[in-house]
């Protein structure tokens, strides 16, 4: 018997015929819907403005429709226009109960030839594991910390992250015992678990690029001078971790080093603008950003400094693990005011 998977040319030809696809249709096996929802489907087909979401089953039973039905509910609840999305389930046989449910819910059934040994991708997880520190998930979490309590819809709107991704992030927080969702309202119940999870998922030192020593009377004075030089040279920079955390909270942290986000390509240019001794003085610890940390940076007018956003600084301080725990907790305490 022939074996068919989402990658099978024979299956693709059959779907092209059954769905009336054009030659320009793009096939994306085992993919998500426009990266808005962390839910994997066997096949996503994009043909001009039309999107087809396809699941494969040998025998389509009532529970086989749950994956597609769940996405339909998410789209409806997030007020997304699904008029250009067609939900398709393909199989060799469909039970009468499943056919009735498919017709009622608007899911199209496509019958596959009986001689195909359909490969259902048993190793494919239903969802992409949500990393709490990914840019979109952390955007949701940081807004929850600021709002204290919110529905998933409110979080989605406030954070400008899709309802589906906000939902998946919320469920990940609840499953890890970090948050509760009693009465449909999400709130953080164990901040230490959240801090520990961040330190494990995204250790800040993993972003470390280079350290240079610069002669200066104080860390803040040096940070101010670095910002002036970067502005003159049109280099984007932002201080973070202990440096920014201390300024945001007023909590004394470290004065022998400054912590700076800078693109790697700009490090030599910055170093050339200063006298760099081989030892002593203040260490400039430079980190290569893993997301856009410059778009929402803040100008701290009193000190004349560019600081990473409170959201980024909180993430980076938590990523310092035990060393940054006290400062992280101070940031959490005042986060709603920042």
VOMINU-649726 format. One record per residue: x, y, z of N, C-alpha, C in turn; residue in one letter. Coordinates in steps of 0.001 Angstrom, whole numbers, padded with zeros to 6 digits, always signed. Layout:
<atoms>
XYZXYZXYZA;...
</atoms>
This chain:
<atoms>
+000834-001203+000000+000000+000000+000000+000870+001254+000000X;+000392+002270-000674+001120+003530-000720+000925+004279+000587X;+001916+005039+000976+001837+005797+002229+001754+007286+001925X;+000805+007964+002569+000565+009367+002290+000793+010206+003537X;+001498+011299+003384+001734+012249+004467+001398+013633+003942X;+001474+014676+004805+001222+016045+004305+002184+016469+003205X;+003301+015734+003047+004299+016081+002046+004076+015320+000726X;+003102+014420+000698+002909+013536-000448+002443+014289-001692X;+003173+014152-002823+002743+014798-004074+001352+014320-004499X;+001065+013030-004244-000243+012499-004642-001370+013162-003857X;-001139+013362-002552-002145+014040-001738-002316+015489-002194X;-001214+016150-002485-001276+017542-002935-002070+017646-004235X;-001831+016713-005170-002569+016730-006441-004062+016549-006193X;-004396+015630-005287-005803+015372-004983-006469+016609-004375X;-005768+017260-003458-006317+018459-002818-006457+019601-003818X;-005490+019711-004734-005590+020753-005758-006876+020588-006565X;-007199+019337-006903-008403+019064-007690-009665+019306-006876X;-009704+018738-005671-010908+018818-004840-011215+020251-004393X;-010168+021027-004120-010360+022388-003616-010309+023448-004708X;-009964+023026-005934-009896+023980-007043-008780+024993-006859X;-007606+024518-006432-006492+025421-006149-005805+025884-007434X;-005247+027068-007382-004493+027588-008521-003062+027058-008478X;-002317+027297-009536-000928+026852-009595-000039+027628-008622X;-000529+028755-008133+000264+029582-007234+000022+029259-005762X;-000806+028283-005479-001099+027925-004091+000172+027493-003369X;+000346+027965-002141+001524+027650-001326+001134+026635-000258X;+001900+025532-000185+001635+024465+000773+002614+024545+001937X;+002108+024510+003154+002977+024539+004342+002614+023378+005257X;+003275+022212+005095+002982+021065+005968+003359+021354+007427X;+002567+020771+008340+002803+020870+009784+003160+022297+010173X;+002199+023166+010042+002447+024585+010240+001350+025219+011086X;+001557+026490+011418+000576+027262+012166-000137+028221+011232X;-001221+028802+011718-001997+029727+010911-001395+031124+011025X;-000610+031512+010030-000019+032848+009971+000728+033226+011250X;+001252+032245+011961+002035+032463+013181+001252+033206+014267X;-000071+033261+014144-000874+033952+015147-001315+033018+016271X;-001323+031725+016001-001786+030751+016978-000754+029627+017089X;-000340+029273+018291+000668+028216+018455+000057+026825+018355X;-000768+026605+017331-001449+025327+017122-000977+024764+015787X;-000472+023541+015797+000032+022918+014574-001081+022172+013843X;-001127+022343+012531-002058+021593+011695-001260+020829+010647X;-001858+019736+010127-001139+018892+009182-000718+019650+007932X;-001574+020534+007465-001264+021240+006226-002012+022573+006189X;-001276+023638+005876-001875+024949+005633-001644+025290+004164X;-002722+025639+003465-002623+025995+002051-003065+027444+001903X;-002233+028253+001272-002575+029652+001016-002644+029861-000489X;-003815+030250-000939-004049+030452-002371-004676+031829-002559X;-003836+032816-002926-004262+034220-002996-004775+034631-001623X;-006011+035120-001542-006550+035581-000258-007201+034460+000538X;-007246+033276-000022-007925+032143+000609-006938+031269+001368X;-007342+030817+002552-006513+029917+003352-007295+028639+003643X;-006636+027495+003464-007243+026196+003757-006452+025553+004894X;-007153+025139+005920-006522+024467+007058-006947+023003+007007X;-005964+022123+006819-006258+020723+006516-005709+019803+007602X;-006554+018891+008073-006139+017815+008971-006336+016484+008264X;-005447+015499+008550-005500+014184+007920-005816+013109+008959X;-006789+012255+008644-007149+011138+009516-007494+009935+008643X;-007094+008746+009107-007496+007551+008362-009020+007422+008400X;-009534+007425+009618-010985+007374+009818-011375+008629+010588X;-012267+009395+010026-012699+010639+010663-013870+010334+011593X;-013590+010429+012889-014639+010248+013889-014985+011600+014495X;-015959+011598+015387-016430+012856+015956-015301+013626+016637X;-014450+012906+017402-013377+013600+018117-012277+014096+017174X;-012274+013590+015922-011273+014036+014952-011477+015495+014562X;-012674+016010+014788-012988+017388+014397-012589+018409+015455X;-012147+017921+016622-011913+018832+017750-010832+019861+017466X;-009776+019470+016787-008652+020377+016503-009104+021572+015662X;-009836+021260+014585-010332+022315+013718-011417+023133+014414X;-012283+022445+015158-013349+023140+015865-012821+024112+016904X;-011723+023731+017564-011124+024606+018571-010625+025899+017923X;-009981+025778+016760-009499+026972+016076-010659+027861+015640X;-011757+027249+015160-012932+028032+014762-013461+028848+015932X;-013460+028243+017132-013913+028962+018324-012975+030121+018653X;-011659+029888+018535-010690+030947+018807-010879+032116+017843X;-011070+031786+016572-011254+032838+015575-012519+033635+015853X;-013572+032928+016223-014836+033602+016515-014711+034479+017752X;-014038+033948+018796-013930+034687+020050-013020+035894+019926X;-012088+035841+018975-011170+036965+018803-011648+037928+017718X;-012874+037726+017267-013502+038617+016288-012695+038708+014989X;-012034+037603+014610-011276+037564+013356-012214+037165+012220X;-012111+037827+011097-012924+037486+009938-012412+036182+009336X;-013207+035127+009463-012791+033804+008978-013462+033465+007656X;-014012+034470+006985-014748+034202+005742-013848+033663+004638X;-012549+033958+004709-011624+033475+003685-010834+032254+004148X;-011288+031626+005223-010619+030427+005743-011555+029230+005583X;-011061+028167+004958-011833+026931+004798-011190+025841+005641X;-012007+025177+006435-011528+024110+007311-011817+022772+006640X;-010769+021963+006484-010873+020727+005712-010340+019561+006533X;-011065+018441+006501-010533+017215+007087-010596+016133+006012X;-009470+015471+005798-009366+014470+004736-009139+013098+005349X;-009853+012096+004843-009695+010742+005361-010280+009724+004408X;-010010+008447+004679-010543+007391+003825-012005+007096+004134X;-012397+007394+005375-013779+007138+005779-014179+008122+006859X;-015441+008483+006894-015953+009358+007935-017215+008714+008520X;-017330+008701+009823-018498+008111+010472-019708+009029+010252X;-020916+008470+010306-022114+009305+010125-022194+010455+011128X;-021804+010201+012394-021851+011253+013415-020883+012381+013075X;-019689+011990+012597-018691+013000+012245-019120+013797+011022X;-019746+013119+010032-020206+013818+008839-021289+014832+009191X;-022197+014433+010076-023257+015337+010506-022671+016563+011213X;-021679+016304+012106-021051+017407+012845-020253+018313+011916X;-019568+017704+010933-018769+018494+009987-019665+019431+009186X;-020813+018921+008730-021733+019751+007961-022285+020888+008810X;-022595+020595+010067-023163+021609+010948-022151+022684+011327X;-020883+022315+011393-019849+023273+011819-019087+023892+010650X;-019433+023504+009432-018795+024115+008264-017412+023585+007971X;-017148+022327+008337-015870+021693+008031-016047+020797+006810X;-015224+020990+005789-015345+020241+004548-014624+018895+004651X;-015304+017813+004243-014686+016488+004240-014259+016129+002826X;-013017+015633+002698-012507+015148+001417-012157+013677+001571X;-012765+012841+000732-012528+011395+000803-011260+011033+000051X;-010389+010270+000726-009134+009815+000129-009305+008397-000412X;-008512+008019-001416-008592+006657-001966-008344+005596-000899X;-009033+004488-000999-008948+003444+000019-007591+002769+000058X;-006816+002827-001030-005530+002128-001062-004379+002957-000497X;-004675+004123+000049-003618+004942+000642-003423+004570+002106X;-002165+004299+002469-001837+004049+003873-001503+005404+004497X;-002494+006058+005044-002345+007443+005483-001459+007551+006705X;-000426+008389+006566+000478+008680+007683-000056+009912+008414X;-000494+009723+009662-001153+010804+010386-000200+011673+011180X;+001092+011440+011086+002034+012281+011821+001855+012143+013316X;+001978+010881+013832+001719+010625+015242+002679+011357+016160X;+003865+011713+015625+004817+012429+016466+004570+013928+016514X;+003596+014400+015747+003340+015839+015686+002524+016271+016886X;+003021+017160+017722+002233+017638+018846+001103+018535+018367X;+000039+018613+019135-001098+019437+018761-000781+020913+018836X;+000126+021287+019710+000471+022696+019846+001975+022855+019948X;+002437+024049+019581+003843+024382+019775+004028+024733+021240X;+005005+024130+021941+005215+024500+023338+005453+026000+023471X;+004701+026624+024362+004806+028075+024532+005957+028405+025465X;+006906+029183+024980+007991+029686+025824+007537+030998+026447X;+007565+031055+027755+007104+032252+028446+007939+033471+028081X;+009191+033250+027695+010092+034370+027411+010152+034728+025928X;+009360+034060+025082+009326+034462+023674+008748+035869+023598X;+009095+036644+022574+008639+038042+022521+007139+038217+022709X;+006324+037403+022003+004873+037577+022098+004340+037146+023464X;+004820+036018+023973+004345+035555+025275+004747+036522+026385X;+005988+037023+026328+006427+037948+027374+005660+039268+027286X;+005264+039661+026095+004449+040860+025943+003120+040685+026689X;+002541+039498+026569+001288+039209+027269+001518+039203+028781X;+002572+038514+029221+002850+038382+030652+003166+039727+031284X;+003959+040545+030603+004322+041841+031176+003094+042741+031316X;+002141+042635+030393+000909+043401+030528+000053+042870+031675X;+000073+041556+031880-000663+040988+033016-000078+041483+034336X;+001248+041561+034417+001886+042081+035620+001488+043530+035878X;+001334+044279+034808+000958+045691+034948-000519+045829+035318X;-001375+044976+034721-002819+045068+034943-003276+044350+036212X;-002416+043492+036749-002705+042701+037954-003700+041570+037689X;-004805+041870+037015-005841+040875+036732-006553+041266+035449X;-006831+040280+034586-007466+040604+033305-008000+039341+032655X;-008972+039527+031769-009429+038420+030936-008442+038240+029794X;-008523+037099+029116-007619+036859+027991-007871+037873+026879X;-009129+038209+026652-009442+039201+025625-008817+040558+025961X;-008923+040970+027225-008329+042244+027644-006816+042231+027461X;-006193+041102+027803-004748+040977+027628-004359+041039+026157X;-005151+040377+025329-004873+040364+023896-004922+041779+023325X;-005932+042541+023730-006087+043909+023229-004958+044801+023755X;-004678+044701+025057-003669+045571+025671-002270+045289+025134X;-001959+044017+024926-000612+043634+024492-000447+043642+022973X;-001576+043736+022249-001568+043672+020784-000990+042347+020277X;-001300+041295+021016-000928+039928+020635-002226+039193+020335X;-002239+038340+019322-003464+037663+018916-004124+036940+020084X;-005428+036805+020003-006170+036118+021060-005651+034688+021232X;-005372+034020+020099-004900+032634+020183-003606+032506+020949X;-002653+033409+020659-001372+033331+021358-001523+033742+022823X;-002380+034732+023074-002646+035146+024454-003273+034001+025238X;-004196+033293+024589-004855+032150+025218-003835+031067+025562X;-002965+030749+024601-001964+029703+024833-000997+030104+025949X;-000619+031372+025990+000273+031856+027056-000407+031754+028404X;-001683+032147+028456-002441+032071+029710-002521+030629+030205X;-002814+029711+029297-002926+028304+029691-001580+027753+030165X;-000489+028208+029547+000845+027770+029981+001130+028272+031393X;+000761+029505+031683+000963+030059+033029+000169+029278+034066X;-001072+028961+033725-001929+028224+034664-001395+026812+034876X;-000996+026152+033785-000516+024769+033899+000764+024658+034714X;+001564+025720+034734+002811+025728+035494+002613+026215+036932X;+001369+026544+037304+001089+027013+038650+001534+028443+038908X;+001760+029191+037827+002201+030583+037962+001010+031523+038091X;-000094+031159+037424-001279+032014+037415-002532+031194+037667X;-003606+031872+038038-004917+031238+038165-005867+031932+037202X;-006899+031205+036782-007879+031802+035859-009289+031668+036410X;-009441+031808+037711-010747+031689+038351-011702+032736+037801X;-012913+032286+037444-013924+033207+036937-013565+033856+035625X;-012659+033233+034872-012260+033800+033584-011319+034982+033704X;-010833+035251+034912-009897+036359+035137-008530+035762+035465X;-007531+036186+034719-006176+035666+034899-005393+036575+035835X;-004648+035973+036770-003764+036758+037635-002590+035897+038072X;-001450+036535+038279-000250+035841+038729-000406+035502+040207X;-000161+034238+040561-000287+033834+041960+001050+033391+042565X;+002058+033168+041728+003357+032753+042249+004454+033423+041430X;+004857+034605+041877+005854+035368+041127+007207+034679+041140X;+007520+033948+042209+008814+033255+042267+008912+032162+041203X;+007798+031467+040953+007807+030456+039897+008029+031108+038536X;+007435+032274+038350+007628+032991+037092+009087+033399+036930X;+009681+033947+037981+011086+034381+037922+011999+033192+037660X;+011728+032077+038344+012543+030873+038139+012409+030355+036708X;+011171+030413+036176+010937+029948+034810+011684+030791+033795X;+011724+032097+034030+012452+032999+033125+013945+032691+033162X;+014489+032534+034374+015920+032272+034521+016316+030967+033831X;+015414+029992+033848+015707+028696+033224+015567+028775+031704X;+014526+029448+031222+014263+029516+029781+015219+030443+029043X;+015513+031584+029664+016297+032613+028964+017331+033220+029908X;+018387+032481+030201+019451+033064+031029+020018+034298+030317X;+020043+035410+031011+020464+036661+030369+021895+036578+029851X;+022753+035891+030590+024161+035819+030189+024366+035086+028869X;+023357+034385+028417+023448+033721+027121+023550+034739+025984X;+023125+035967+026251+023176+037021+025238+024487+037804+025282X;+025343+037468+026224+026594+038217+026406+027456+038157+025146X;+027944+039328+024726+028753+039413+023506+030203+039767+023798X;+030435+040788+024643+031806+041234+024886+031836+042167+026094X;+032996+042211+026734+033194+043165+027826+034396+044043+027504X;+034221+045344+027696+035354+046263+027547+035446+047103+028816X;+036646+047507+029178+036863+048339+030365+037128+049773+029919X;+036464+050716+030585+036611+052131+030240+036852+052927+031515X;+037809+053834+031469+038110+054662+032623+036970+055651+032861X;+036458+055693+034095+035362+056604+034440+035284+056737+035947X;+034703+057860+036407+034554+058089+037850+033388+057323+038446X;+032341+057083+037647+031184+056334+038147+030504+055614+037000X;+029750+054583+037345+029055+053799+036326+028015+054648+035598X;+027249+055452+036345+026211+056280+035723+026824+057335+034811X;+027941+057914+035253+028641+058902+034439+029096+058281+033122X;+029634+057075+033215+030092+056381+032017+028910+056043+031108X;+027801+055589+031697+026620+055248+030903+026115+056467+030145X;+026127+057622+030814+025690+058859+030163+026598+059203+028982X;+027893+059034+029173+028851+059347+028108+028682+058393+026929X;+028435+057121+027219+028216+056143+026152+026991+056524+025326X;+025927+056967+025994+024714+057378+025277+024979+058579+024382X;+025773+059524+024867+026111+060696+024055+026873+060283+022802X;+027864+059409+022988+028663+058937+021855+027782+058179+020857X;+026927+057302+021358+026060+056521+020476+025105+057420+019700X;+024561+058433+020369+023669+059364+019668+024420+060109+018572X;+025640+060532+018874+026440+061253+017879+026765+060369+016676X;+027023+059097+016943+027395+058161+015878+026184+057454+015267X;+024995+057813+015751+023747+057199+015282+023759+055679+015461X;+024185+055278+016650+024193+053869+017038+023088+053661+018073X;+022221+052702+017831+021158+052407+018796+021744+051669+019996X;+021424+052152+021185+021881+051485+022401+020785+051581+023458X;+020859+050718+024449+019903+050761+025561+020509+050032+026746X;+020534+050683+027890+021038+050034+029096+019944+049173+029710X;+020360+048081+030318+019395+047119+030835+019917+046471+032111X;+019292+045391+032514+019682+044586+033671+019919+045454+034903X;+021039+045257+035625+021288+045957+036878+021321+047480+036691X;+021900+047943+035577+022015+049385+035356+020645+050047+035268X;+019804+049549+034386+018475+050136+034212+017570+049825+035398X;+017684+048611+035942+016847+048234+037077+017061+049142+038274X;+018316+049516+038512+018622+050417+039625+018001+051791+039400X;+018049+052279+038173+017486+053602+037883+015961+053583+037985X;+015338+052532+037481+013878+052437+037550+013374+052332+038990X;+014103+051590+039836+013608+051306+041185+014226+052174+042276X;+015425+052713+042013+016144+053421+043067+016818+052474+044033X;+016802+051179+043706+017405+050147+044555+018855+049964+044147X;+019769+050083+045094+021196+049985+044788+021556+048582+044335X;+022235+048499+043197+022601+047185+042657+024111+047073+042501X;+024638+047344+041299+026069+047210+041063+026619+048512+040496X;+027849+048855+040925+028456+050106+040477+029818+049893+039820X;+030213+048610+039670+031497+048319+039028+031326+047963+037559X;+030054+047897+037101+029780+047500+035719+028540+048220+035215X;+028437+048352+033891+027197+048798+033269+026798+047738+032248X;+025480+047602+032056+024939+046532+031215+024238+047164+030024X;+024731+046844+028826+024350+047580+027628+023926+046650+026494X;+022792+046987+025866+022400+046325+024625+023010+047092+023456X;+023673+046330+022571+024294+046920+021394+024400+045836+020335X;+024107+046186+019105+024303+045203+018040+025792+044868+017931X;+026103+043604+017672+027499+043170+017629+028341+043988+016642X;+027729+044345+015524+028484+045072+014490+028932+046449+014972X;+028278+046986+016025+028594+048332+016516+029602+048331+017660X;+029963+047162+018167+030874+047108+019315+032247+047709+018992X;+032895+047340+017877+034207+047939+017581+034135+049455+017441X;+033063+049947+016851+032908+051387+016651+032813+052105+017990X;+032081+051522+018942+031973+052132+020274+033322+052093+020990X;+033992+050956+020922+035280+050809+021613+036306+051823+021116X;+036266+052150+019823+037220+053101+019252+037042+054519+019785X;+035877+054796+020327+035580+056148+020805+036054+056383+022235X;+036619+055347+022871+037068+055467+024256+038489+054932+024389X;+039152+055375+025447+040421+054763+025824+040082+053493+026586X;+040535+052367+026076+040170+051077+026667+041394+050464+027336X;+041507+050577+028676+042640+049971+029384+042485+048459+029447X;+043536+047785+029741+043486+046327+029809+042975+045829+031147X;+043001+046661+032159+042517+046233+033468+042018+047452+034252X;+041274+047147+035315+040771+048200+036181+039607+048959+035568X;+039225+050052+036253+038144+050922+035816+036793+050175+035753X;+035846+050681+034943+034480+050144+034954+034255+049250+033734X;+033647+048118+033988+033390+047154+032922+032094+047503+032194X;+032155+047540+030881+030955+047701+030050+030632+046319+029497X;+029592+045731+030040+029178+044394+029605+028138+044574+028502X;+028480+044081+027313+027663+044316+026134+026916+043035+025754X;+025624+043188+025478+024758+042048+025160+024116+042253+023793X;+024070+041176+023007+023446+041230+021684+021960+040919+021834X;+021078+041819+021416+019642+041605+021620+019093+040413+020849X;+018147+039700+021465+017482+038583+020792+016079+038978+020331X;+015747+040255+020461+014477+040829+020016+014689+042322+019849X;+013683+043047+019374+013842+044492+019185+013732+045189+020540X;+014871+045554+021105+014890+046219+022410+015032+047738+022275X;+015186+048210+021053+015399+049634+020833+014117+050387+020479X;+013144+049675+019937+011924+050323+019475+011194+051027+020625X;+011120+050380+021794+010380+050962+022917+011294+051371+024073X;+012563+051650+023758+013468+052110+024814+013014+053475+025321X;+013490+053856+026498+013072+055114+027105+014267+056022+027357X;+014046+057292+027155+015073+058274+027480+014862+058714+028918X;+015802+058362+029785+015697+058758+031188+016300+060143+031313X;+015437+061155+031304+015874+062540+031129+016778+063049+032245X;+016540+062593+033487+017336+063103+034607+018806+062748+034436X;+019053+061537+034003+020430+061069+033849+020932+061173+032415X;+020028+061458+031465+020437+061528+030070+020820+060181+029515X;+020036+059144+029859+020358+057777+029464+019247+057170+028621X;+019644+056271+027730+018682+055413+027037+018555+054122+027840X;+017344+053823+028303+017094+052590+029042+016180+051681+028239X;+016425+050389+028317+015486+049439+027738+014151+049592+028465X;+013067+049173+027839+011743+049318+028440+011670+048549+029755X;+010776+048946+030664+010610+048195+031921+010351+046712+031681X;+009602+046390+030617+009315+044989+030300+010598+044221+029998X;+011470+044800+029181+012735+044152+028833+013661+044065+030037X;+013721+045129+030818+014605+045144+031988+014161+044101+033006X;+012861+043979+033214+012349+042962+034132+012731+041562+033650X;+012580+041318+032361+012954+040026+031776+014437+039752+031971X;+015271+040769+031753+016719+040596+031854+017175+040418+033302X;+016571+041157+034216+016937+041004+035628+016535+039615+036131X;+015348+039169+035753+014915+037823+036149+015838+036771+035538X;+016340+037065+034324+017250+036138+033656+018616+036054+034295X;+018889+036928+035265+020152+036853+036016+020085+035807+037125X;+018905+035191+037305+018776+034153+038319+018872+034718+039724X;+019544+033973+040595+019628+034364+042010+020288+035734+042180X;+021264+036033+041349+021995+037298+041471+021081+038504+041270X;+020041+038345+040456+019156+039474+040185+017821+039398+040890X;+017659+038432+041811+016342+038190+042416+015809+039394+043180X;+016635+040003+044033+016150+041135+044842+015700+042295+043957X;+016511+042622+042947+016169+043718+042055+014915+043376+041240X;+014808+042127+040815+013626+041693+040058+012360+041874+040883X;+012404+041472+042143+011235+041612+043007+010878+043075+043238X;+011890+043948+043335+011618+045378+043458+010930+045905+042195X;+011390+045443+041047+010776+045856+039791+009309+045407+039713X;+009060+044181+040164+007689+043664+040138+006788+044522+041029X;+007295+044917+042178+006515+045696+043134+006035+047030+042543X;+006879+047677+041746+006532+048997+041210+006173+048958+039720X;+006072+047743+039167+005950+047607+037720+004743+048360+037169X;+003640+048330+037883+002434+049001+037417+002588+050508+037323X;+003597+051078+037972+003801+052524+037959+004784+052967+036880X;+005473+052008+036268+006503+052361+035298+005922+052616+033905X;
</atoms>
